[in-house]
Amino acid sequence: MPSPRKSVEGRPLVASAANSSSPGSPAHGGGGGRFEFQSLLSSRAPGTDPTCARLRASESPVHRRGSFPLAGAGLSQASPTPLPEENRMDLNPSFLGIALRSLRAIDLWLSKKLGVCAGENSSWGSVRPLMKLLEISGHGIPWLLGTLYCLSKSDSWVGREVLMNLLFALLLDLLLVALIKGLVRRPRPAHNQMDMFVTLSVDKYSFPSGHATRAALVSRFILNHLVLAIPLRVLVVLWAFIVGLSRVMLGRHNVTDVAFGFFLGYMQYSIVDYCWLSPHNAPILFVLWNHQ
């Protein structure tokens, strides 16, 4: 007698006597292979053999990617790693962040449009020499040297007091502007040409505009401490405005650099007026200057 056929697990495959006479039984030569194949499929059903389930899970592309690691004998899905806080803010920006980015884009676009004197080949390139003269008129070195010269030639206490405070205001302006530029470190516009008049290390940065702060500070100082006719007062204000505008037209600064510079210069005068130097609260400075 032939030996009974066995499955992969070693279990015999036995056909009943009733099935042996059926057309699909092993007694008929053509149906034995079908019976063994069906028995083999039933023995490898997913719920009956954990080993086969593990093998199929290990061969799946999801398991190969490492997204759902196996834990013990079964397949367990690990929870996705949460995103860091800064990434969540980037993926879902706040209204303030969107507003700031929009304002920055408008600032860069408007500054580039107004930079009509940034180069000799610009649309207003012929006006560039005049803009550079306005640049020199708002520079800190001419104002410092002019104030020191007038202070040395002054022979009245009132004139010395005013000039001493103007010198204090100019030094305060240089200090604050250099400090803010070193902290913010905003680069100058890409269309700017670095041919500026007497630059220092922090002058490679753009925010805020030192010319704008100085123009606002000096114009407010002059309007408050010099008696001028109305046309001259209008000219002083117009000079301050044109100096700030020339910084954008030359491509030196963005619009927000000049706007913040005007605000900072206006506030600097308030500091100078609050800390006003006089022979009563700072007698040593006036005595030392008189001896010179």
C-alpha positions in Angstrom: 0.0 0.0 0.0 1.3 3.5 -0.7 2.1 5.7 2.3 -0.3 8.5 3.1 0.7 12.0 1.7 1.6 14.6 4.3 1.3 18.3 4.4 4.0 20.9 5.4 3.3 20.4 9.1 3.4 16.6 8.9 -0.3 16.0 9.1 -1.6 13.1 6.8 -3.9 13.9 4.1 -6.5 11.1 4.2 -9.3 10.7 1.7 -12.5 9.0 2.7 -13.9 6.0 0.9 -16.8 7.9 -0.3 -14.6 10.5 -1.9 -12.4 7.9 -3.5 -15.1 7.1 -6.0 -15.9 10.7 -6.8 -14.5 12.3 -10.0 -12.1 14.6 -7.9 -10.8 11.9 -5.6 -7.2 10.6 -5.6 -8.5 7.3 -7.1 -9.0 9.1 -10.3 -5.6 10.1 -11.6 -6.6 13.7 -12.6 -8.0 15.0 -9.3 -5.4 14.1 -6.7 -3.3 17.2 -7.3 -6.3 19.4 -6.8 -7.1 17.8 -3.4 -3.6 18.2 -2.2 -3.5 21.9 -3.3 -6.7 22.7 -1.5 -5.5 21.0 1.6 -2.3 22.9 1.5 -4.1 26.2 1.1 -6.4 25.4 4.1 -3.4 24.6 6.2 -1.7 27.9 5.4 -4.8 30.1 6.1 -3.9 33.4 7.8 -5.5 32.6 11.1 -4.0 29.1 11.5 -0.3 29.7 11.2 1.3 32.7 13.1 4.6 32.0 11.5 3.3 32.6 8.0 1.6 35.8 9.2 4.9 37.0 10.6 6.7 36.1 7.4 4.2 37.9 5.2 4.3 41.0 7.5 8.1 41.0 7.3 8.0 40.9 3.5 5.5 43.7 3.2 6.8 47.1 1.9 5.3 48.9 4.9 7.5 46.8 7.3 10.5 47.3 5.1 10.2 51.1 5.4 10.2 50.8 9.2 7.0 52.8 9.6 5.2 50.1 11.6 7.7 48.0 13.6 6.8 44.5 14.9 6.3 44.2 18.6 6.5 40.5 19.9 4.6 38.1 17.7 2.0 40.5 16.3 2.0 43.6 14.2 1.7 46.8 16.2 1.5 50.3 14.8 3.7 52.9 16.6 2.2 56.4 17.0 3.8 59.0 14.7 6.5 61.3 16.2 5.0 64.7 17.0 6.6 67.7 15.1 8.6 70.2 17.1 7.0 73.5 18.0 8.9 75.6 15.5 7.9 73.2 12.7 4.3 73.4 13.7 4.4 77.2 13.6 6.0 77.0 10.1 3.4 74.6 8.8 0.6 76.6 10.4 1.8 80.2 10.6 0.0 82.8 12.7 -1.7 85.9 11.4 1.1 88.1 12.8 3.8 86.0 10.9 1.9 86.3 7.7 1.4 90.0 8.1 5.1 90.6 8.8 6.1 88.5 5.8 3.7 90.5 3.6 5.0 93.8 4.9 8.6 92.7 4.3 7.8 91.7 0.7 6.1 95.0 0.1 9.0 96.9 1.6 11.5 95.1 -0.6 9.4 95.6 -3.7 8.8 99.3 -3.0 12.5 100.0 -2.2 13.6 98.4 -5.5 11.0 100.5 -7.4 12.2 103.7 -5.7 15.9 103.0 -6.2 16.0 105.0 -9.4 19.5 106.4 -8.7 21.1 103.2 -7.5 23.5 103.2 -10.5 24.7 105.3 -13.3 22.6 103.3 -15.7 19.4 103.6 -13.7 16.4 105.5 -14.9 17.5 108.6 -12.9 21.2 108.0 -13.1 21.9 111.6 -14.1 20.6 112.8 -10.7 22.9 110.5 -8.7 25.6 113.2 -8.1 23.0 115.4 -6.5 21.8 112.6 -4.3 25.4 111.9 -3.2 25.7 115.6 -2.2 22.6 115.2 0.0 24.2 112.0 1.4 27.2 114.1 2.5 25.0 116.8 4.0 23.4 114.2 6.3 26.6 112.3 7.2 27.8 112.3 10.8 31.4 113.4 10.3 30.6 116.9 8.7 28.1 117.6 11.5 30.5 116.6 14.2 33.4 118.6 12.8 31.1 121.6 12.2 29.8 121.5 15.7 33.2 121.3 17.2 34.4 124.2 15.1 31.5 126.4 16.1 31.9 125.4 19.7 35.5 126.5 19.7 34.6 129.9 18.1 31.6 130.6 20.3 32.1 133.3 22.9 28.7 133.2 24.7 27.5 130.9 27.4 24.1 130.5 25.6 25.8 129.5 22.3 28.1 127.1 24.0 25.3 125.5 25.9 23.3 124.9 22.7 26.3 123.6 20.8 27.3 121.4 23.6 23.9 119.7 23.6 24.0 119.4 19.8 27.4 117.6 20.2 25.8 115.4 22.8 22.9 114.6 20.5 25.2 113.7 17.6 27.3 111.4 19.7 24.1 109.8 21.2 22.8 109.3 17.6 26.0 107.5 16.5 26.0 105.3 19.5 22.4 104.2 19.2 22.4 103.6 15.5 25.6 101.6 15.7 24.2 99.5 18.5 20.9 98.8 16.7 22.7 98.0 13.4 25.0 95.5 15.2 22.0 93.8 16.8 19.7 93.6 13.8 22.3 93.1 11.1 20.0 93.6 8.2 22.0 93.6 4.9 21.7 96.6 2.6 19.6 96.2 -0.6 21.0 94.0 -3.3 21.0 96.9 -5.9 23.1 99.2 -3.6 26.7 100.2 -4.7 29.1 100.3 -1.8 30.6 103.7 -2.8 29.4 105.6 0.3 31.2 108.5 1.9 33.4 107.4 4.9 31.9 104.1 6.1 32.7 102.2 9.3 32.3 98.5 10.1 28.6 98.7 11.0 27.8 100.7 7.9 27.5 97.5 5.9 24.1 97.0 7.7 21.0 98.7 6.7 18.6 99.0 9.6 18.1 101.8 10.7 19.2 104.6 8.4 21.7 106.8 10.2 21.2 109.6 7.8 17.4 109.6 8.5 17.9 109.5 12.3 20.4 112.4 12.1 18.2 114.4 9.8 15.2 114.1 12.1 17.3 114.8 15.2 19.1 117.9 13.8 16.0 119.4 12.2 14.0 119.1 15.4 16.9 120.5 17.4 17.2 123.5 15.1 13.5 124.2 15.0 13.4 124.2 18.8 16.5 126.2 19.6 17.0 128.6 16.7 14.7 131.5 15.8 14.1 131.1 12.1 11.6 132.6 9.7 8.9 130.4 8.4 10.5 129.9 4.9 13.7 128.7 6.6 11.8 126.4 8.9 10.1 124.9 5.9 13.5 124.4 4.2 14.8 122.6 7.3 11.9 120.1 7.3 12.2 119.7 3.5 15.9 119.0 3.8 15.3 116.3 6.4 12.7 114.7 4.2 14.8 114.8 1.0 17.8 113.3 2.9 15.7 110.3 3.9 14.2 109.9 0.4 17.7 110.1 -1.2 18.7 107.0 0.9 16.1 105.0 -0.8 16.7 106.5 -4.3 20.4 105.7 -4.0 19.6 102.1 -3.0 21.3 102.5 0.3 18.3 101.6 2.4 14.9 100.1 2.3 11.8 102.2 3.0 11.3 100.7 6.5 15.0 101.6 7.4 14.3 105.3 6.7 10.9 105.3 8.3 12.3 103.8 11.5 15.2 106.2 11.3 12.9 109.2 11.3 11.1 107.8 14.3 14.3 107.1 16.2 15.7 110.5 15.5 12.6 112.2 16.7 12.7 110.2 19.9 16.4 111.0 20.4 15.7 114.6 20.6 13.3 113.9 23.4 16.1 112.2 25.3 18.5 115.1 24.7 15.8 117.6 25.8 15.2 115.6 29.0 19.0 115.3 29.7 19.7 118.9 28.7 23.3 119.9 29.7 23.7 123.3 31.3 26.2 125.0 33.6 24.0 124.1 36.5 23.8 120.3 36.0 27.1 119.7 34.2 29.4 122.5 35.3 32.6 120.5 34.8 32.1 120.2 31.0 31.7 124.0 30.6 34.6 124.8 32.9 36.9 122.4 31.0 35.8 123.8 27.7 36.4 127.4 28.9 40.0 126.5 29.9 40.7 125.2 26.4 
